[in-house]
């Protein structure tokens, strides 16, 4: 395991049974179940572009156009409108990067109660756009609404894809998360971006595209509201594999419990499925940018996603028995 020379702790005393019980009840993981019903209603599972990735990847010349959108919970937009605006840009960029791409531009749809309600959202978006160097090129605005709502879409491009469908048994599961931050407000958002130097943010975005283009990995996923375990379940389901996560190998920022860290939505956080011969090279790519990266698990044959402490192993979800997004290879018709 290669990590930058910063303060890191690893929790070796977690109660595995209690941890597993809380993970099974996670609202962040449960919310991903809605994806299957919506995609079925839209009929998108029958299309030629695979569904279940961080972006839609549209073949284009010698590469791919990446197209994605994010919508935000009203309570979040109301509680922290400036940061919601920032996240509108940031999380879309993260989705593009997760697929080995580079962002091109974003558009937004903002609803608000008057200009005063819209202003902090728009200021947050503008700040993120300037920091990351990704322009806002248009959108839709309604400031005669009874509340604030936000969605943001993005276009990007990739030369070589990292996908949710290509994790293979025998790979190691790598978690790469920027620890240089802290929790913001009442939500489990680990915020490591708003005060970071823009030049650093922009350079960090290039790590995954470089990994993809060097052929060091072919599968990755952005760590979302489902946290490390929820994201691993989605990756496992899309790839038709199992994953064991060794919780004793997960680096933690000091003062943060393993339970909370596993439920955290980081501003820079990715899971990658990496073949053994490429592990050192992939970890070194993140270490060179002072991003904490570690091999935290193993990709296996089967359909179980489990946590282990080296002695005991507890299954969190078997996606063959209980699909999460209902978008696995046995379910997809595309």
Buried (B, 14 or more C-beta within 10 A) or exposed (E): BBBBEEEBBEBEEBEBEEBBEEBBEBEBBEBBEEBBEEBBEEEBBEBEBBBBBBBBBBEEEEBBBBBBBBEBBBEBBEEBBBBBBBBBBBBBBBBBBBBBBBBBBBBBBBBBEEEEBBBBBBBBBBBBBEBBEBEBEEBEEEBEBEEBBBBBBBBBBBEBBBBBBBBBBEBBBBBBBBBBBEBBEEBBBBBBBBEBEEEBBBEBBBBBBEBBEEEBBBBBBBBBBBBBBBBBBBBBBBBBBBBBBBBBBBBBBEEBEBBBBBBBBBBBBBBBBBBEEBBBBBBEBBBEBBBBBBBBBBBBEBBBBBBBBEEEBBBBBBBBEEBBBBBBBEBBEE
